[in-house]
Amino acid sequence: MSSFRRDKKEEEDSGASVFQNLDKTTLLQESRYFNSTPVNPRKCIHILTKIIYLLNQGEKLTTQEATDMFFATTKLFQSKDVMLRRLVYLCIKELSSMAQDVIIVTSSLTKDMTGKEDLYRAAAIRALCSITDSSMLQAIERYMKQAIVDKNPAVSSAALVSALHLSATVPDLVRRWVNDAQEAIMSDNIMVSYHALAVVAGARKNDRLSTVKLVTKLARSPLRSPYALCLLVRHAAKLAEEDQSEASEPYLEFIESCLRHKSEIVVYEAAHAIVNLRKSARDLAQAVSVLQIFCGSSKATLRLAGARTLAQLTSKHPNAVAVCAVDLENLISDPNRSVATLAVTTLLATGAESSIDRLMKQISSFMSEISDEFKIVVVRAIRRLCSKYPRKHQSLASFLAGMLREEGGVQYKTAIADTIIALVEENPDAKETGLAHLCEFIEDCEHTSLAVRILHILGREGPKARQPSRYIRYIYNRVILESGPVRAAAVSAVARFGASREELLPNIRVLLSRCQLDDDDEVRDRAIFYSAILDSNDRQLIEDYIINVSVPNPVLLEKALSDHIAIQPDEPFNISTIPTTEEQNESEDVPLQVEISNQPVVSREELYSEQLKIVPGIEKLGPIFKTCEPIDLTEPETEYRVRCVKHIFTRHLILQFECLNTLNDQILEKVHIRLDPAPGYVILGEVACEKLPYDKQGSVFCVLKFPTNPIETLGTFGATLEFVVRDCDSTTGLPDAGEGYADTYPLEEVEIGCADQFRTRAPTDEWESSWERGATAAEACDTFGLSQNDVNEAAIAVCKHLGLPKAAIGGDAIKEIRGGGLWREGTPMLVRARLVSGQGAVTMQLTVRSPREDIATLLLAAVG
Amino acid sequence: MVHTGTMEGALFEPTLYIVKGMCILDNDGNRILAKYYDKNILPTAKEQKAFEKNLFNKTHRANAEIIMLDGLTCVYKNNVDLFFYVMGSSHENELILQSVLNALYESVSILLRRNVEKRVLLDNLDAVMLAFDEICDGGVILDADPTSIVGRAALRTEDVPLGEQTVVQVLQSAKEQLKWSLLK
């Protein structure tokens, strides 16, 4: 028995050894064997296999080595052995990206692709298209068109797929093959039909009308291929998504009919599309019941597909998912942990408060077995629970703390920390426990960025706790143990305790003085800076520089500084003109999804500052104060789409008109805007858009000066788009001969309101004291009757009008809106509005305090 | 961490570039064959191998068919000492990926005359490479029907003419064919 086992072992080794310890130098030498005649197919196949295997293992060849090997391989075209020839093609494809002069084999491949041997033709087409360039393609175009409609499905598919690859580089050429491809859609072979549809639809992707025609036609014809049907469902869904009107009904009907298809692939595709398209729960019923069946399948892939799609529904239609509760319950103990996680998180999102503890227990039993992606899904679900059931914070927080202690990537840890931070901020009862968990976490946190963030939160929230001193120990430990950035953050956090809590100040002074001897410059600087401010005993100074520090947007600050040095280096720089970074408070409700997209958060100001650079003399206007949200000036689905973006400067206003030409047979030239400014405004200049081709956005800029009297700044501008139309070829985009003709297009009016000119913010904790201090400033006060019946609605409307976030609203019976802001010339203001409802109407008392009386009255005028 | 392009909305993209990668690993998690089709996903051999190691660690014990890893949906299947994987975007129809995996496994299984194990696979590596090439071309599913894939991969089953085979070999192959026809 033992000898048998040894035999087996040896046998295994011998099989594997051929491919073990392969080395490219030896192989290069072996490849010389390809030159010998007559070719020995068996031996050459063996060598080629080794070469491809080596490349597949990730071995890198130099260009010279690759070229040598490539040329040796081409010698093998002499042999007629099918297997050998096929491996030669494979090798050509592998080497084509590394070797030089690969087009040398074009003629051999062309011969094979037009030859009689079917086993060569398909593979030769694919190999040829992977090495050829656009100039060579012209020569083989005729053969390609023939191959597309060839009766051998392998040849036809090969040609179509190659056409699809080529359409990325030479779309115009491929477009000429569309007629042949169209014929192939109706092929009996499922793959040919699938590939043909992709080529045809791809060639029309910029032309909505003909895509509509294609989808409508094919939706009525019996497509046999499940793959082609999936693709068609995707196109139909895309059309339906773009067009929300009645006209999209036929697409949805088609997709629904696919729910009854016999192939599971198509059924799932349709159900997924419906779940993401349908707005009302009633329409979803069919799709949901299909997914429900999937959840009960014996195949894990089907169960995952079902559970995942249902999970996507939870945020939009929790009730539609609630009916599947029983099916999801069955999945909790699923052997596939991904399925189980999705089931539990979906149940958590839709279930009742009473079931939470049971589900949490379930999930913690397999938390260690699932991948980070799913752990993040769980964390997000818990986050939603925290705000939905605040009373459950105790068990949720301890669960999160347990997760923090486990292994995990930075994204996972960030998600957990974010959730605890949200808990601390939203739920006063959970504050102390949450902070304690965070403290414990930074004791052992290897991610600098995360530690810095948590220290910042501790500095902000810690002083408000009942026993602030207990946090200081944790923070100060960081100063002793951590790297520079973390120490610096810890110093800032400690300083905030000293600033907010008088009784701790002596101790904090001692701690800060110890940090003044730190090795790191930043840490030392901060310690000295904060000590000096704390020593000054000036409440206002401490308030502005330790507790409520406004953080300017770094990108805009840099730009403003460089502009400042270039233009007026002698004058003092006013940092308050730089827009501050807005903290993102209103986080969108992300549906349960296993997908991580990291989009950097870029403020509008940053986004547009690049574009604004083309306006001549822009640097003379000073730093940008604010960029408002774009406003549509045209109806959607019109010939030309125009959006207006208002850029506010200290004394100037730039209106940016973003124009989009949606007609593919026109090019617009000399596009400019005729403005009819409100009284008091002076037009200083305009930057027209010289050329506006189809589907490319272009911008027209108008520079205006604000009237000196703030009250006069409220007004509306008439606007008309003026341009010269030139007709052009819809496919090539080349303009026809001739001059073109002038035309105009009316736009909606642009309104300059009061909110545009203020950078507002929600009230901070110190709003009350600021308001009191402002009592000496000019005050404007008036009472208004509002049209809304409901006091809540009225409050939201007022906030919107004043540009304040919703967080500014407080109070129950009497709504009080508090806020503050900065006018474009740098004048601060504070605003308070009290709303009372009585006898079916809402009355509002609005009070504004500002050092400048005209600013205060401006706000009142804006509401009135 | 791998990021698969940002997708606005949750609908599937109407694209044919569905397969992001396919691989066959042995029971130590070493690569036997692997192809990755998207330049933006795992561009270097080093990243690919790290991903494969991670994938193998997560899948070799739990036989759960499908896993989401590093922004990719991976469907898998194993037999004796071989692991077959097909990877797609996490935002893709899982069932299509599953159909590709089935095609891969079945074709290899036919090519190896149902002896799906490492030693036999290495002996027939050339044919398996061709099958790989016939299933997926640059991320586009070329064919998903095992019989036609094997046909196109120019199967070398009869490379020794019948007359030259020993009686034992003929009997062996007949027996095997009979066995499989009965098992089906």
Interface residues (C-beta under 8 A of the other chain):
Chain A: E11 E12 G15 A16 V18 F19 I45 L48 T49 I52 Y53 N56 Q57 G58 K60 V82 M83 R86 L87 L90 K93 L119 A122 A123 R126 P153 A154 S157 A158 V161 S162 L164 H165 M191 Y194 H195 A198 A201 Y227 C230 L231 R234 H235 A237 K238 E241 E264 I265 Y268 E269 H272 A273 N276 L277 K299 A300 T301 L302 L304 A305 R308 Q312 P335 N336 R337 S338 E369 S371 E373 F374 G409 Q411 P591 Q593 V594 E595 I596 S597 N598 Q599
Chain B: M1 H3 T4 T6 M7 G9 A10 L11 F12 E13 P14 L16 R31 L33 A34 K35 A45 K46 Q48 K49 K58 A62 N63 A64 E65 I66 I67 M68 L69 D70 G71 V75 S90 H91 N93 E94 L95 I96 L97 Q98 S99 K118 R119 V120 L122 D123 L125 D126 A127 M129 L130 D133 D137 G138 V140 I141 L142 D143 A144 D145 S148 R152 A153 A154 R156
